[in-house]
């Protein structure tokens, strides 16, 4: 387990969140990505939860003047999964889904990463 900035304990293998008040409380979201998200007006987990991962990824590129590494999209997909299921998974579990999303602009019908059981 890791201790986040506001005392929330998270475990990457899937502990349900107790409370997330800062972006850095989310699994896979560190200081750098949190700072980038704040630059586009996303200051809290609740605000991020209302945004589509691909739209957020594209907004980051537009505001910052460069294309972000696709791993940022995978991180946003992992956050979306966390919001929906309470399961904290590593960002790389969302690589295939992210690549599909970048190619087509649409998520796959099955958005659960391989090897993860859906609720």
C-alpha positions, 0 to 999 in steps of 0.5 A, a space after each residue: 500500500 502507499 500513503 497518498 498526500 491526503 492520507 488515503 491508502 490505495 493498493 494497486 491490486 484493487 482496494 476500493 477507494 476510501 476517499 479521493 480528494 486530490 488528483 494525486 490520490 488516484 492510482 497512477 496519477 502522480 505530480 506531473 500528470 496532476 499538474 498537466 490536468 490542472 492546466 486544463 481546468 481539472 483540479 479534482 477527481 470528481 472533475 476528472 470523472 466527468 471527462 472522457 479519457 480520449 477528450 482529456 488526452 486531446 485537450 492536454 495536447 491542444 493546450 500544451 502544444 504537443 502530443 502527449 505520450 500514449 501512456 497518459 491516455 492509458 493512465 486516464 483509462 485506468 482512472 476511469 476504470 477506478 471510478 467505475 469499479 473501485 479497482 486500482 489497476 496499473 496503467 499498462 493494463 489499458 494499453 490495448 484499449 488505449 491503442 484501439 481508442 487512438 486508432 478509431 476514436 471509439 472504445 471497444 465494446 469490452 472495456 475491461 482489460 484482459 485478465 480482469 473480471 468484470 463485476 
